[in-house]
Amino acid sequence: MSSVFSKFSNGLWRENPVLVLMLGMCPTLAVSSSAKNAFGMGVATTFVLAGSNLVISLCRKVIPAQVRIPCYIVIIATFVTIVEQLMQAYAPAELNQMLGIFIPLIVVNCIVLGRAEAFASKNGPFLSLLDGLGMGCGFTLALMALGAVRELIAAGTIFELQIIPNWQGILLLKMPTGAFIVLAFFLAGMNLLKMRKCRKEGRAYEPPEELNCRTCSICKISRQ
Amino acid sequence: MSENEIRMPDTSRLIVSSSPHFHTTDSVSKIMLWVIAALLPVTAVSVWHYGLPALEVIFFCTAGCVAVEVLCARLMRRPIEINDGSALVTGLLLGLNLPPGTPIWICLVGALLAIGLGKMVFGGIGCNPFNPAIVGRVGLLIAFPQTMNTWMTGPDAYTTATPLKMLSDAHLAGQEGATNAMSEMLSQVSYGDWLLLNQHGGSIGEISALALILGGILLIALNIIRWQIPFFYILTVAVFTGLAWLSDSSLYAPPQYHLLSGGLLLGAFFMATDMVTSPVSRTGAIVFAIGCGIITCVIRLWGSYPEGVSFAILIMNALTPLIDRMTAGKPFGAPKKKGLKL
């Protein structure tokens, strides 16, 4: 049972698609301008991920390896079409308008294709469904965290609830630039958490390889 | 200690850096002191003209920048290097780039953007790809468009329209509007005012063209900045706007107008010439300056923002590593390369 749960929780934290795998940056940066947009996008992507993972896993033995990518895309596109039509029918018009082109673009979201290729094509339908749900939830949570921070600083609200009264918004955070800045701080925070964890367990922390010691001082911080 | 043990010198105190190596008495703090000295005339004139609102902005930007640098250095467990004065220069330049009367908390946000995001995140002095003061200014411009576009013309007078802003609005309104606005504006503008004491509204540092030019000449004479960058920057703007004016003088303002208005002189003398973020070679500096000039003119003449100096310098800062690569010197005696290799 624990291994089943770990398949689900994998996407939440250890292999979070946004914060660890760095996949799906385009919707991450574009629609995380408010918590509500982020939630809508996250739910739509989770639906597509879970559905496409399930169907691809069921079909994995009949899909010839040479044409697997087009097959995956067709299956993913089916679910994206379903989600798009559902959203047009039932989602608030305002949300639908904000997400706009990014819903159809889930077809080419690399998280969806990545999970199909890396997980669903090699595992059974139940585990694939769990993996899709976990990845989707991780994506949604990461997006909502980004969206909440950006919305809070840009407008003083979270989910359109006034948190800070009389806040003179910092418009910068509402723009794509703001998404880059907040995401960068999130990633730095992830590194800090990993470092703390290593220290607690008494292991030596290995910083990401591409960091340059001339400009970075993560080793100095981790040693103390 | 036994005889056979090899005694190694203590290398931890040696500074190992890559070539070129120069022998000079210059130090970062000395250069920064001279830059501050060169900025003093314009600072003094603006404080004299605007009074407290200008002094406040300059003080809180400078103090904010130094404080943020100390804070970042502490957080990053790095030695605190405020004695080199670079944070002071960044703060002073940031202050000169803001409108007088900017609220104090916005100045402090600007300091955080400039030093925190513009410099320390990249690893501190010498590692920043963009000029920190401009990062701060552009960040504030995008974050608080309302505040950043309210200017003081005198100690108690406010306006939202600098001459460049009026011009830009008129252009967006169309041909006829532009022609009317142009003739009205040119009749109001007095170039003498601009040269000595700007009465038309603008950033703190745009107060006096003469004071800026004096400071710039001091830095060039001391060999702290290279003359190529301001010279070719200003020349490009003059030629570009001159050609536009010649092509249709009812639609475009004359070149002297573009040279004296806005932050061109401040940018050309003090910000584009930043040693860290401008190309190393002389040829590179010229390419950099011409690029800055062209982007400034394009934004001013056809863009939706009235002023393009800070954007132009930021964009060319981003291109600096490429320019450096294209204009890198050949090692002595190296074989001739065929074609341009990037």
Interface residues (C-beta under 8 A of the other chain):
Chain A: Q168 I170 L171 L172 L173 M175 T177 I181 A184 N212 R214 T215 C216 S217 K220 I221 Q224
Chain B: M76 R77 R78 V109 L117 V121 F122 G123 G124 C127 G139 I142 A143 F144 P145
